[in-house]
Amino acid sequence: MHVDPNSPKAELTKRQQEILERLERGDQVKQIATDIGVSRNAVYQHIERLRRQGAVAETYTPSGQPPRRAELAGNVSLAAAAMAPRASAVARLRELAAAGDAGDTAYAEAIEGAIAAGDAVGLAYELGRLDALGEHGLSGELIESALRRLSVLPSDDQARE
């Protein structure tokens, strides 16, 4: 399997790439474990690492059911798209920030794409970067609003309590 060096998948190990590819294909954990010769627990550990790296959505579970920890967020309905693995925009946002392109069209498109994809990891990264720089413009407000809709940040009503 060839991976574009600029892709977020390039930062993953070969085993993580293999497991992510099989998850995206819809393979069950038991089948993945059998095919690659590891235990199911090892596959679950890889999935958790993929979550932490932003390669798999925080809300993704192999069973398709919302994770138990999502129940803590209250009565939030999870969109079906949020259940599928997806790449995070973190790598692209880092690249744009390093190149000093955080004010151009490519930056706006990266933020827009992260919002549309519900990429909480990418959005949280960018909000933290903007906060560290002391930039509190329209981009920061849009990102905060998106993170509130994703129930990552408390709503304005919850923040006042």
Stockholm file with secondary structure:
# STOCKHOLM 1.0

chainA/1-161         MHVDPNSPKAELTKRQQEILERLERGDQVKQIATDIGVSRNAVYQHIERLRRQGAVAETYTPSGQPPRRAELAGNVSLAAAAMAPRASAVARLRELAAAGDAGDTAYAEAIEGAIAAGDAVGLAYELGRLDALGEHGLSGELIESALRRLSVLPSDDQARE
#=GR chainA/1-161 SS CCCCTTSGGGGSCHHHHHHHHHHHHTCCHHHHHHHHTCCHHHHHHHHHHHHHTTSSCTTCCTTSSCCGGGGGGCSCCCCHHHHSCCCCSHHHHHHHHHTTCTTSHHHHHHHHHHHHHTCHHHHHHHHHHHHHHTCCSHHHHHHHHHHHHTTSSCCHHHHHC
#=GC SS_cons         CCCCTTSGGGGSCHHHHHHHHHHHHTCCHHHHHHHHTCCHHHHHHHHHHHHHTTSSCTTCCTTSSCCGGGGGGCSCCCCHHHHSCCCCSHHHHHHHHHTTCTTSHHHHHHHHHHHHHTCHHHHHHHHHHHHHHTCCSHHHHHHHHHHHHTTSSCCHHHHHC
//
